[in-house]
Amino acid sequence: MPLLNFFSLGVDRQIGKGATISIPYRGNINLNLFRSLDVNAPLYPWSSSLRPDPSFGFVRQIQSRGHQFSNALDFTFRGSISHWFSGLAQYTLGRTWNNSGGLAWFPANQYDDTGEYTRADFDQLHRLNIPGTINEGHSASLGVAANLNSGSPYTETSGVDTLRTGLLNQRPAGVPRNSLQASGYVNLDLRWSHDFQLRRKRELPVITFAVDASNLPNRTNYIQYVGNVQSGFYGLPTSALPAKDTVHPPHEVLTRASVDTATAERGWRLPMRGSTPRPPNWQRSGAMKCNSAHHSALSDISYITILNS
């Protein structure tokens, strides 16, 4: 059975009145990880598809012979820097190596593990996350969510079943698993908001006006690449993470405005505490957010919310 071992060591230090810095080291050593193997694969010199036991074809055996080692060093800031920034900033430098891609993973050569112990499929050397608020509590306060990650690896394959296994995962001679590098991930979301009290009394409703900018760099973040050297698309991406949100006709804003969890772009939402609001009796042009493959930045009035204080 798999054996998972985790260990860590860290240092925390307070700087100033409202901020701390943490530098923890994290690591794990995982043994006996699951992986698959064709125990009836053709033998060398693989000039034919004849298998050791001709009465059977592909014979899959699930083994617990994989292992994984990873380590990471985090640099984390929490708190406020004077009056202009409050939030969290975390940078991670880490590596993960293994010789198994999971329960359904097969090595390229069923009789030789050479080149299999390399970077894990999800390995990323650099990761930076910054959620926070700039100039909090002022009329020009700005919410920031920034994410930057280096790319994960993928495998170069020969495109030819030279070992007669039928798996088509063989690599060119001397090429290890996950030897190629995908592009990184970059995303930046901004949000400006301001609260307006209708009167000075605290028990009266507050109107929040917000402006959102989603995926400000207008970047396509690809996640899958072609590693087959025989393909005309070798080294090119084939899919991407969900892009920004697109728009729908104005009447959908009025339909969703009565739902407490609705979020409208360029429209209104009226979730009242303790009750579900009725649809408004006024009209306003706008559009609802929804996931789509379109990719462009969005910067517009996000919503106006009325809440009971």
Beta strands, then each sheet from edge to edge (+ up, - down):
strand 1: 3-14
strand 2: 19-38
strand 3: 60-81
strand 4: 85-98
strand 5: 118-119
strand 6: 126-134
strand 7: 142-149
strand 8: 153-154
strand 9: 180-181
strand 10: 185-197
strand 11: 206-214
strand 12: 222-225
strand 13: 237-240
strand 14: 245-246
strand 15: 264-265
strand 16: 287-288
strand 17: 290-291
strand 18: 298-307
sheet 1: 1+ 2- 3+ 4- 5+
sheet 2: 1+ 2- 3+ 4- 6+ 7- 10+ 11- 18+
sheet 3: 8+ 9-
sheet 4: 12+ 13-
sheet 5: 14+ 17-
sheet 6: 15+ 16-
end
